[in-house]
Amino acid sequence: MLNHAHQWKKPLLCVQKSRILSSLTSLIFTQPSVSAAKIDGDAPIAVHLSKDDAVSEILSGLNSLGLRSFLGGNYFKTMFSTLNENQIDLVIETLRIENPEFALGFFFSLRNVYGFRHSRFSRLVVSHILASKCWFEELRLVVKPMVEEEGSGSAPSVCELLLSRFRDWDANSVVWDMLAFAYSRYEMVHDALFVLAKMKDLNLRVSLSTYNSLLYNLRHTDIMWDVYDEIKLSGIPQNEYTSSIVVDGLCKQSKLQDAISFLEKTRGKEPGLSSVSFNTIMSRFCNLGYVGVAKSFFCMMYKCGLLPDSYSYNIIIHGLCVAGSMKEALEFTGDMEKHGLEPDIVTYNMLAQGFHLLGLMGGARMLIQKMLLKGPNPDHVTYTILICGHCCEGEIFKALKLREEMLSRGFQLSVLVYSVLLSSLCKGGQVKEAFRLLYEMEAVGVKPDVITYSILINGLCKQGYVQRASQLYKEMCSKRIFPDNFAARAILLALRDKGDISEARKYFDTLTKRELMSDTILYNIMIDGYAKIGEISEAVQLYKQIIEKGVTPSIVTFNTLMHGFCKSGKLSEAYNLLNIIKLNGLVPNVVTYTTLMNAYCEEGKIDDMLELLHKMEVEDVTPTLVTYTVIIKGLCKQRKLQEIFHWVGKMYSKGLVPDQITYNTIINYFCKAKDFTKAFQLFNDMLSHNLEPTSATYNVLINGLCVDGDLKDADNLLVLFEEHHLSLTKVAYTTLIKAHCAKGDVRRAVVLFCQMMEKGFEISIRDYSAVINRLCKRCLISEVKYFFNMMLADGIDPDRKLYEVMLNASRRVGDGNFVSEILAKSIWLDDKVHWTSFNLKSTNDFASTFPSCSIRNHAIGDESVSAFGSLQRRSKEGMSSFSRVGDLETRGKKTSWWMTLKLLKLSHLSLITEAKIAGNWKNESLDHKIL
């Protein structure tokens, strides 16, 4: 029987620990003494009805005028305000005997029209009237509100009133049963059990619906079996819901085997198996990922004579969609239609979600089109799935188009949909569009939440708009939307990544004052910032601040400090962190050990690195692929060939497959060792292991051949890579270009340079400088001129250093004309060129160095202006500009030739060259600079 009880801890609506419910058995089946004491505040009118004047007038008015006329008249409206609860109770009880219909009308009129809150007594009176008339739905509408208002723990007092005042009334058992049912439906299980115990004492029959309701509320506990046994003992015929509730309860308790056994036992017995029980088991198996088992139960339904319903099909379809088996899910949908069951909107939404999870939004769109042809219209869930799917695929335009369609169909976008769209816009850098969407969101009455604002703040920070992000943060706070730490992290991270650590620290300190610093991640961001720029002392100070404030550091905190110490070369301090981590109750992880091992590797301390690996394994920390790559890198530096392959083999034995970085490390080693046979053998080994070589792999091989001087093989390798449409980077081309320039094969360098430009790579001054520097070293001036002019045509201005390199190279070969051209263009481009850097102090030095260059010996000082006068006569295009020079000359003021030239801005470089040569270099007032 019922031999045990459970303690409940749910507030109000659930069973609580009680001295009364020492066990379920004693509650329902013992014979308690019934107290006849009256309940304070709920004592009914005495049996002898002393009808005062108000009660008499109401009864008289009802008899003479009728219910509607009397209650709607002004007389009763005036009288109503003077009536008390006892008088109303007396009227209803009297009417129950004289005219039950009037009793009901009086009760509901006062409640619905006058808003009167009836007493417990009046409600129970009316409940008995309704029960006697078998008006069960109306009875439920009276009892349920009463139970809800009385609340948890009210059952003893209600039962006491029923026992003392209604014991011998008609249909009393129905009221008791409805009371138990109502308590159960409101999950006041303790009260429901108390009512059932009283019904047991009174030998009142409990309905199956009440038992089922109680069984449902207890299905996640073992008390469920006590209730089920009581149902069997009561002799009440069970229905399919009874067994289904038990099966559901066993599934909820993760007792699937027991659920299957129970299903087997009910087979062939009344009421027999039901599709609801099968659906429950199938749903549970699908949720656990065992779709195949669920499908076997689906087939079993046919063997048991049950036809799967739409819910059965949807369960299997949903499981298949989650598992990614879209083909089979569509087949089940087709089978569903063959059996006369039309897929509903839920079916289509599940299929659309399945396509979305696989990133197949084309399939989702085709499905929705099919759905539209068959009848069901997309609902809010459909649009949400499609919008989320397109946003995940980066198709924000399609997502926004769906939003417009959604609005045109009268749907209101949820905060979730707006947040997904905002996130996608921010990821695509469309911050302005994101803000327009935010304003639309507010205009239509959808209030942005903390997630919405956090998405926008994060998007602004990633685009570099940190100031705007800070303003939005303040705006969020002003709207009493309290930000979480995600927004603060995004702003702090953006400030730190801008490179200005002081600004990040200021913001960090403001967060400290706002007491938001219980978040370890905010500290970690700052510690990492200091560690990356080498200010390890500041990072340590922040760590001490963490400890002082009582904030618990994470393993990430220590790993960041470890990285900082290693970067600063403080390996002993880094090693000591291992013990400090353990003192803080944390365990060093693989990142901790690998970071320190990498530092030892960089320092060439291979023995210390391997010792740390042994310590790591003793601590039961499993090395990762990165760990082994660090070891291999260290061995490569020590040129320990045999040991390298030993560790590669060890990786495979541990189930770790070397990745591209591991292979690139080893290939680079063999290239440096000029063992290209082994390097290319490793390259082929990558391909045999289905590892796609990266651009770094190609660069390493090409660079190795170039360094070795084998440019022909390097060129052939580049052509081979291009023919196979491999993803080459600009580095591959620049490496070969520089190598050909160094070898003097300028023609091949030019071809490669043009190929690089045709590939769409962005060409920078660095690329031109690398080529020109190498050509200058070989004094290939004509080739330098070619690349120099190409550079200018490309709109890239040389810097001072490049000018000096070209001028020095021209000086070495004595090409004065090119010197003049360079000087002219440097002035035209407003660049800064030091005359003294050429070791030339005057025009005489220039003439002696470059005798082939034609120089005019003009006078110095004020007469230098006359030199420009001679140029003025030779240039029709400079007339207006030279008039300014004439003005200066007539005023008798001293004017340097450079200032004059700044005024002229001549378009002919040849004239500028003559002007520069004609000027006074020795007495230049601008510290011997041409500026």
Buried (B, 14 or more C-beta within 10 A) or exposed (E): EBEEBBEBEEEEBBBBEBEEBEBBBBBBBEEEEEEEEEBEEBBBBEEEEEBEEBBEBBBEBBBEBEBEEBBEEEEBEEBBEEBEBBBBBBBBBBBBEEBBEBBBBBBBBBBEEEEBEBBBBBBBBBBBBBBBBEBBEBBBEBBBBBBBEBEBBBBBBBBBBBBBBBEEBEBBBBBBBBBBBBBBBBBBBBBBBBBBBBBBBBEBEBBBBBBBBBBBBBBEBEBBBBBBEBBEEEEBEBBBBBBBBBBBBBBBBEEBEBBBEBBEEBEEEEEBBBBBBBBBBBBBBBBBEBBEBBBEBBEBBEEBEBEBBBBBBBBBBBBBBBBEBBEBBBEBBEEBEEEEBEBBBBBBBBBBBBBBBBEBBEBBBEBBEEBEEEEBEBBBBBBBBBBBBBBBBEBBEBBBEBBEEBBEEEBEBEBBBBBBBBBBBBBBEBBEBBBEBBEBBEEEEBEBBBBBBBBBBBBBBBBEBBEBBBEBBEEBBEEEBEBEBBBBBBBBBBBBBEEEBEEBBEBBEEBBEEEBBEBBBBBBBBBBBBBBBEBBEBBBEBBEBBEEEEBEBBBBBBBBBBBBBBBBBBBEBBBEBBEBBEEBEBEBBBBBBBBBBBBBBBBEBBEBBBEBBEBBEEBEBEBBBBBBBBBBBBBBBEEBBEBBEEBBEEBEEEEBEBBBBBBBBBBBBBBBBBBBEBBBEBBEBBEEEEBEBBBBBBBBBBBBBBBBEBBEBBBEBBEEBEEEEBEBBBBBBBBBBBBBBBBBBBEBBBBBBEBBBEEEBEBEBEBBBBBBBBBBEBEBBEBBBBBBEBBBEEEBEBEEEBBBBBBBBBBEEBBBBBBBBBBBBBBBEEBEBBBEEBEBEBBEBBBEBBEEBEBEEBEBEEEBBBBBBEBBEEBEEBEEBBEEBEEBBEEEEEBBBBBBBEBBEBEBBEBBBBBBBBBBBEEBEEEBEBB
